[in-house]
Amino acid sequence: MAGKFELYKDKAGEYRFRLKAGNGEIILASEGYKQKASAENGIESVRKNAAMDGRFERKTASSGQPMFNLKASNGQVIGTSETYSSEAAR
């Protein structure tokens, strides 16, 4: 089963999206957007930029676990991953 995007409104009334793997695990979570159309543009940006390895900023969380940010061509973070158990899992 392929991954899918989930668009939702958070408790603060902002739109957010998540990219979930086929097994339901969250791969990427967005920031909050005031407008639904802006969140939808964010989803399209993920689709476009995720195909380029150079757009992934591989990092280590404060917990010491690997994670990543996906960035747009302008350097803005589109989404942030969950933490992973190892670099290979990331």
Secondary structure in CASP SS format (residue, H / E / C, confidence):
PFRMAT SS
TARGET T0000
AUTHOR 0000-0000-0000
METHOD secondary structure of the structure
MODEL  1
M C 1.00
A C 1.00
G C 1.00
K E 1.00
F E 1.00
E E 1.00
L E 1.00
Y E 1.00
K E 1.00
D C 1.00
K C 1.00
A C 1.00
G C 1.00
E C 1.00
Y E 1.00
R E 1.00
F E 1.00
R E 1.00
L E 1.00
K E 1.00
A C 1.00
G C 1.00
N C 1.00
G C 1.00
E C 1.00
I E 1.00
I E 1.00
L E 1.00
A E 1.00
S E 1.00
E C 1.00
G C 1.00
Y E 1.00
K C 1.00
Q C 1.00
K H 1.00
A H 1.00
S H 1.00
A H 1.00
E H 1.00
N H 1.00
G H 1.00
I H 1.00
E H 1.00
S H 1.00
V H 1.00
R H 1.00
K H 1.00
N H 1.00
A C 1.00
A C 1.00
M C 1.00
D H 1.00
G H 1.00
R H 1.00
F E 1.00
E E 1.00
R E 1.00
K E 1.00
T E 1.00
A C 1.00
S C 1.00
S C 1.00
G C 1.00
Q C 1.00
P E 1.00
M E 1.00
F E 1.00
N E 1.00
L E 1.00
K E 1.00
A C 1.00
S C 1.00
N C 1.00
G C 1.00
Q C 1.00
V E 1.00
I E 1.00
G E 1.00
T E 1.00
S E 1.00
E C 1.00
T C 1.00
Y C 1.00
S C 1.00
S C 1.00
E C 1.00
A C 1.00
A C 1.00
R C 1.00
END
